Amino acid sequence: MRLRALVAAALVCVAVPVAIIVFGSGGGYSISAIFPDAGQLVRGDLVQVAGRNVGKVSAIRLTGNGQASVELSISSGGLTPLHRGTIAQIRAVGLSSIANRFVDLSPGPPNTPEIPDGGTLPASQTRGIVDLDVLLNSMTPTVRRQVQDIVGQVAEASRAPAARQMNAGLAYLNPALSQTAALGREVLSDQTAIAKLVDTGSRVTGTLAQQRAALGDGLQSASEVTRALAAERTQVGDVLARAPASMRQAQTTLAHLDALLPQVNAVLRDSGPTIGPLTSVLRRTGPLVSDAEPALGQMRTLLQQAKAALEPLPELDRQASPAIESAGAAFKQLLPIVSGLRAYTPDLVAGFFGGFGGRTGGYYDANGHYVRISLQGSSASFPGLLPPVPPNNSDILGGYRTGLTARCPGGAEEPAPDHSNPWQPPDMKSICNPEDDHR
């Protein structure tokens, strides 16, 4: 009995530390991560941070909206509590099986709020996993056939004597392969950077997987652009053929620009003192522009009215041009007549006012205005008292003439002592006849 008690006590001593290590001390720390799907996680899968085990998946539940709520029990005391910004991602150790999934945590910054025990990581802070069979099932029959063709071509290329030829080629590629191996060793020497690179690539892949609809649209647009370029291959070829000459011209332009830049720098350097006054002037022009805005509005209205007034002018020009041309031709024919009448202007004015208006004259003395009355008569006024009037053109009355229709300018009056009238235009002698002038 004593031996059995000692064995039982030893088992208890061994089981307690193991339980503490496996399940943690106390109640532990757990959070729930919401995933679109559980990604074939099972209870007991590991939770890791940077490749170190920090806990396990303790439960998997289905949410009300059809998502997976994965409960993560964290046993590493130095990691808890987690902070806002933590990312949980489902990953796989390899492709050999599906029961090798784990949850990779990327803790959030320590300066962000803490996630309490029993808190939840929303779906925006979780990343699922894309299985190979899901990827293959998402392919269309056409894509599957193309993948099969590629695999078949690779297999065909690997048949004899391709293997022997490849081995012979490796002998020539030995220096390059050695350098590649050295590069690989150098890259693998920084595991932390590689882990960050892989983690970033995984995040990018997850983001792209979530945006597969947008990627499909982008690929469709790229396909349409490619087809459009193929349809315009003649124009594209012409552009490519002209590209070298354009590049040479651009190179020449850039060379000239390179020579011009020092001069521009000098101009900018010399214009530095003027920047301050110019800034002041521009600052003062602000109110002027604001005050000018109503005037510009009125000017816009005026321009619209002017446009409305000028729009009929082309039609008016079309209709008035024949009339103006006819008037011009008539003025050309009227010009000789006007030139001839111009010399008779004094006669017309004097005749108008003297013939129609009459001539008036006033006589004044100390008593004011008076009228002089005289008797006017002819040889026929008193018949029998005076001798008969001699025939026409006699020396007594000088006679009278008829049909005087071609008098020269000023020919209706008696000739002036200075011979200023009558006047016969030297270039228009045909319009008057000196014989019809006053004598």
C-alpha positions in Angstrom: 0.0 0.0 0.0 2.8 2.3 0.8 4.4 1.6 -2.5 1.1 2.4 -4.3 0.8 5.7 -2.5 4.3 6.7 -3.4 3.6 5.8 -7.1 0.4 7.8 -7.1 2.1 10.8 -5.5 4.9 10.6 -8.1 2.3 10.6 -10.9 0.5 13.6 -9.4 3.8 15.5 -9.2 4.5 14.7 -12.9 1.0 15.4 -14.2 0.5 18.8 -12.5 3.6 20.5 -14.2 2.6 18.9 -17.5 -0.9 20.2 -17.2 0.4 23.6 -16.3 2.6 23.6 -19.4 0.0 22.3 -21.8 -3.1 24.1 -20.6 -1.5 27.0 -18.9 -1.9 28.3 -15.4 -5.1 29.9 -14.2 -7.9 30.7 -16.6 -5.6 31.7 -19.5 -6.3 34.3 -22.2 -8.5 33.7 -25.2 -10.0 35.7 -28.1 -12.4 34.8 -31.0 -11.3 35.4 -34.6 -14.0 35.7 -37.3 -13.1 34.0 -40.6 -15.2 33.7 -43.8 -14.6 30.0 -43.4 -12.6 27.8 -41.0 -10.2 26.7 -43.7 -10.3 23.1 -42.4 -9.0 24.1 -39.0 -9.7 21.6 -36.2 -9.7 21.9 -32.5 -6.2 21.6 -31.1 -4.4 23.2 -34.1 -1.5 25.4 -33.1 -1.5 29.2 -32.8 1.9 30.7 -33.6 3.6 34.1 -33.6 6.8 34.3 -35.8 7.1 30.5 -35.9 6.8 30.1 -32.1 3.8 28.2 -30.5 1.8 30.5 -28.3 -1.5 28.6 -28.0 -4.1 26.4 -29.5 -7.5 26.5 -31.2 -9.8 25.6 -28.4 -13.2 25.8 -30.2 -14.8 26.5 -33.6 -18.4 27.8 -33.8 -20.7 29.0 -36.5 -21.9 32.6 -36.3 -25.4 33.8 -37.1 -24.3 35.1 -40.6 -22.7 31.9 -41.6 -19.0 32.7 -40.7 -16.6 30.8 -38.6 -15.8 32.0 -35.1 -12.4 30.4 -34.1 -11.6 30.6 -30.4 -7.8 31.1 -29.8 -6.4 30.2 -26.4 -3.1 32.0 -25.8 -0.9 30.3 -23.3 2.2 32.6 -23.7 2.0 35.2 -20.9 4.5 37.5 -22.5 2.2 38.0 -25.5 -1.0 38.8 -23.7 -3.0 40.9 -23.8 -3.1 41.4 -27.6 -3.7 44.9 -29.0 -5.9 46.4 -31.7 -4.4 45.8 -35.2 -3.6 42.2 -34.6 -4.0 40.1 -37.7 -4.9 36.4 -37.6 -4.3 34.3 -40.7 -4.8 30.6 -41.4 -1.7 28.9 -42.9 -0.6 25.4 -43.9 2.7 23.8 -43.1 2.8 22.1 -46.6 0.6 20.5 -49.3 1.1 16.9 -48.1 -2.1 16.8 -46.1 -5.0 19.0 -45.0 -4.6 18.3 -41.3 -1.6 20.6 -41.0 -3.2 24.0 -40.5 -2.3 26.5 -37.9 -3.2 30.1 -37.1 -0.5 32.7 -37.5 -0.9 35.9 -35.4 0.7 39.2 -36.2 0.3 41.2 -33.0 -0.8 44.8 -33.2 1.3 47.8 -32.1 1.6 48.0 -28.3 0.5 51.7 -28.3 -3.0 50.7 -29.5 -5.9 49.7 -27.2 -5.8 46.3 -25.7 -8.1 43.4 -26.7 -9.7 42.2 -23.5 -10.0 38.5 -22.6 -12.8 37.1 -24.6 -12.6 39.9 -27.2 -13.2 39.4 -30.9 -11.0 40.0 -34.0 -13.5 41.1 -36.8 -13.3 39.6 -40.3 -11.4 42.7 -41.5 -8.5 41.6 -39.3 -8.4 37.9 -40.3 -7.1 36.2 -43.5 -8.4 32.9 -44.7 -6.5 30.3 -46.8 -7.1 29.2 -50.4 -6.7 25.5 -50.8 -5.3 24.0 -54.0 -8.4 22.0 -54.7 -10.5 25.2 -54.4 -8.2 26.9 -56.8 -8.4 24.0 -59.2 -12.2 23.9 -58.9 -12.4 27.7 -59.6 -10.8 27.1 -63.0 -13.0 26.9 -66.1 -12.8 23.8 -68.3 -10.8 25.8 -70.8 -8.2 26.8 -68.2 -8.0 23.2 -67.0 -7.3 21.9 -70.5 -4.6 24.6 -70.9 -3.0 23.6 -67.6 -3.1 19.9 -68.7 -1.5 20.9 -72.0 1.3 22.7 -70.1 1.9 19.7 -67.8 1.9 17.4 -70.8 4.4 19.6 -72.7 6.7 19.6 -69.6 6.5 15.8 -69.4 7.2 15.5 -73.1 10.2 17.9 -72.7 11.6 15.7 -69.8 11.7 12.5 -71.8 14.9 10.9 -73.1 17.2 12.2 -74.4 16.1 15.5 -72.8 17.4 14.4 -69.4 20.9 13.7 -70.7 20.9 17.0 -72.6 19.8 18.8 -69.5 22.6 17.2 -67.5 25.1 18.3 -70.2 23.7 21.8 -70.0 24.1 21.9 -66.3 27.8 21.5 -66.7 27.8 24.7 -68.7 25.5 26.4 -66.2 27.7 25.4 -63.2 29.1 28.9 -62.7 25.7 30.5 -62.9 24.2 27.9 -60.6 27.1 28.3 -58.1 26.4 32.1 -58.0 22.7 31.4 -57.7 23.4 29.1 -54.8 25.6 31.7 -53.2 22.8 34.3 -53.7 20.3 31.9 -52.1 22.6 31.4 -49.1 23.0 35.1 -48.7 19.2 35.6 -48.9 18.5 32.8 -46.4 21.0 34.3 -44.0 18.5 37.0 -43.0 15.6 34.8 -41.8 13.7 37.8 -40.3 13.6 39.7 -43.5 12.5 36.7 -45.4 9.8 36.0 -42.9 8.5 39.6 -43.2 8.7 39.3 -47.0 6.8 36.0 -46.9 4.2 37.5 -44.5 3.8 40.6 -46.7 3.4 38.4 -49.8 0.9 36.3 -47.9 -1.1 39.4 -47.0 -1.0 40.6 -50.5 -2.2 37.2 -51.8 -5.0 37.2 -49.2 -6.1 40.7 -50.2 -5.9 39.8 -53.9 -8.0 36.6 -53.2 -10.6 38.8 -51.5 -10.7 41.1 -54.5 -10.9 38.4 -57.1 -14.0 40.1 -58.7 -12.1 43.3 -59.2 -9.0 41.4 -60.5 -11.3 39.6 -62.9 -12.6 42.9 -64.2 -9.1 44.3 -64.4 -7.9 41.2 -66.4 -11.0 41.6 -68.7 -10.1 45.3 -69.3 -6.5 44.4 -70.0 -7.7 41.7 -72.5 -9.9 44.3 -74.2 -7.0 46.8 -74.4 -4.8 44.0 -75.9 -7.4 43.2 -78.5 -7.8 46.9 -79.3 -4.0 47.2 -79.7 -4.0 44.1 -81.9 -6.7 45.6 -84.1 -4.6 48.7 -84.5 -1.3 46.9 -85.0 -0.6 48.9 -88.2 -0.9 52.2 -86.4 1.1 50.8 -83.4 3.8 49.6 -85.8 3.9 53.0 -87.4 4.3 54.7 -84.0 7.1 52.2 -83.1 8.8 52.9 -86.4 8.8 56.6 -85.7 9.8 56.2 -82.1 13.6 56.2 -82.7 13.4 59.5 -84.6 11.2 61.0 -81.9 13.6 59.8 -79.2 16.5 61.4 -81.0 14.6 64.7 -81.3 13.6 64.5 -77.7 17.3 63.8 -76.8 18.3 66.9 -78.8 15.6 68.9 -77.0 16.7 67.7 -73.6 20.3 68.6 -74.5 19.2 72.2 -75.4 17.2 72.3 -72.2 20.2 71.2 -70.2 22.1 74.1 -71.7 19.2 76.5 -71.0 18.7 75.5 -67.4 21.8 77.4 -66.1 20.5 80.6 -67.7 17.0 80.0 -66.2 18.6 79.5 -62.8 20.5 82.8 -63.2 17.2 84.6 -64.2 15.4 83.1 -61.2 18.3 84.1 -58.9 18.2 87.6 -60.3 14.4 87.8 -60.0 14.5 86.9 -56.3 14.4 90.5 -55.1 11.3 91.2 -57.2 9.3 88.3 -55.7 8.5 90.2 -52.6 7.0 93.3 -54.3 5.3 91.0 -56.9 3.7 89.1 -54.0 2.5 92.3 -52.5 1.0 93.4 -55.9 -0.7 90.1 -56.4 -2.1 90.3 -52.9 -3.6 93.7 -53.6 -5.1 92.6 -56.9 -7.4 90.2 -55.0 -9.9 92.9 -53.9 -9.6 94.4 -57.4 -10.6 91.1 -59.0 -13.5 90.8 -56.5 -14.7 94.3 -57.3 -14.4 93.6 -61.0 -16.6 90.5 -60.9 -19.9 92.4 -61.1 -18.5 94.5 -64.0 -17.5 91.3 -65.7 -21.0 89.9 -65.2 -22.5 93.1 -66.8 -19.9 92.8 -69.6 -21.0 89.2 -70.2 -24.6 90.4 -70.5 -23.5 93.2 -72.8 -21.6 90.8 -75.0 -24.6 88.5 -75.2 -26.8 91.5 -76.3 -24.1 92.6 -78.8 -24.0 89.0 -80.1 -27.8 89.1 -80.5 -27.5 92.4 -82.3 -24.6 91.3 -84.6 -26.2 88.0 -85.6 -28.5 89.6 -88.2 -25.6 91.5 -89.8 -24.5 88.7 -92.1 -28.0 88.4 -93.5 -28.2 92.2 -93.8 -24.9 92.3 -95.5 -26.1 89.6 -98.0 -29.2 91.6 -98.8 -27.5 95.1 -98.7 -24.5 94.2 -100.8 -26.4 94.1 -104.2 -28.1 97.4 -103.3 -24.8 99.1 -102.4 -23.2 97.8 -105.6 -26.1 99.2 -107.6 -25.8 102.5 -105.8 -22.1 102.6 -106.4 -22.6 102.1 -110.1 -25.3 104.8 -110.1 -23.0 107.2 -108.3 -20.3 106.5 -110.9 -22.8 107.5 -113.6 -24.0 110.5 -111.6 -20.5 111.8 -110.8 -20.1 113.8 -114.1 -23.6 115.4 -113.6 -22.8 116.3 -110.0 -19.4 117.8 -111.1 -21.3 119.9 -113.7 -24.0 121.1 -111.2 -21.4 122.0 -108.6 -20.3 125.0 -110.6 -23.9 126.2 -110.7 -24.5 126.1 -106.9 -24.2 129.9 -106.5 -26.7 130.4 -109.3 -29.1 127.9 -107.8 -29.0 129.5 -104.3 -29.3 133.0 -105.7 -32.1 132.0 -108.0 -34.0 130.2 -105.2 -33.8 133.1 -102.8 -34.1 135.8 -105.4 -36.7 134.3 -107.6 -39.0 132.6 -105.1 -38.3 134.6 -102.0 -38.0 137.9 -103.7 -35.6 140.7 -103.0 -36.5 143.0 -100.2 -34.9 146.2 -99.2 -35.6 148.6 -96.4 -35.3 152.4 -96.4 -35.0 154.3 -93.2 -34.8 158.1 -92.2 -35.2 160.0 -89.0 -38.9 159.0 -88.8 -38.3 155.3 -89.3 -39.1 152.9 -92.1 -40.6 154.2 -95.4 -41.4 152.7 -98.8 -40.2 154.1 -102.1 -42.8 153.9 -104.8 -42.0 154.4 -108.5 -44.0 154.1 -111.6 -43.0 151.2 -113.9 -44.2 151.0 -117.4 -43.3 150.2 -121.0 -43.7 151.8 -124.4 -47.1 150.1 -124.6 -48.4 151.7 -121.4 -49.5 154.9 -123.1 -50.4 154.1 -126.7 -50.4 157.1 -129.0 -48.2 159.2 -126.7 -44.9 157.5 -127.3 -43.4 156.5 -130.6 -43.6 152.8 -131.4 -41.0 150.5 -130.0 -38.3 149.7 -132.5 -37.9 146.1 -133.6 -36.0 143.5 -131.5 -32.3 144.1 -130.9 -32.6 147.9 -131.5 -30.3 150.3 -129.8 -33.1 151.7 -127.6 -33.9 148.7 -125.4 -31.3 146.2 -126.4 -33.8 143.7 -127.5 -34.6 140.4 -125.8 -33.5 136.8 -126.5 -35.2 133.4 -126.0 -33.9 129.8 -125.7 -31.0 130.7 -123.5 -30.6 127.2 -121.9 -26.8 126.8 -121.8 -25.6 129.7 -119.7 -22.2 129.4 -118.0 -21.9 129.7 -114.2 -22.6 133.3 -113.2 -23.9 134.0 -116.8 -27.4 135.1 -115.6 -25.9 138.3 -114.0 -24.1 141.2 -115.7 -20.4 140.6 -116.1 -18.4 141.8 -113.1 -15.6 144.4 -113.6 -13.0 141.9 -112.4 -14.3 139.3 -115.0 -15.0 136.8 -112.2 -18.3 136.0 -114.0 -19.4 134.4 -116.1 -17.0 131.5 -115.6 -16.6 128.7 -118.0 -15.1 125.5 -116.4 -12.0 124.6 -118.3 -12.6 120.8 -118.2 -16.3 121.0 -118.9 -16.6 123.5 -121.7 -19.4 121.4 -123.3 -21.9 122.1 -120.5 -22.4 125.8 -121.3 -22.4 128.2 -124.1 -20.9 131.7 -123.6 -23.3 133.1 -126.3 -26.2 132.4 -123.9 -24.7 134.6 -121.1 -26.0 138.0 -120.0 -24.8 140.9 -122.1 
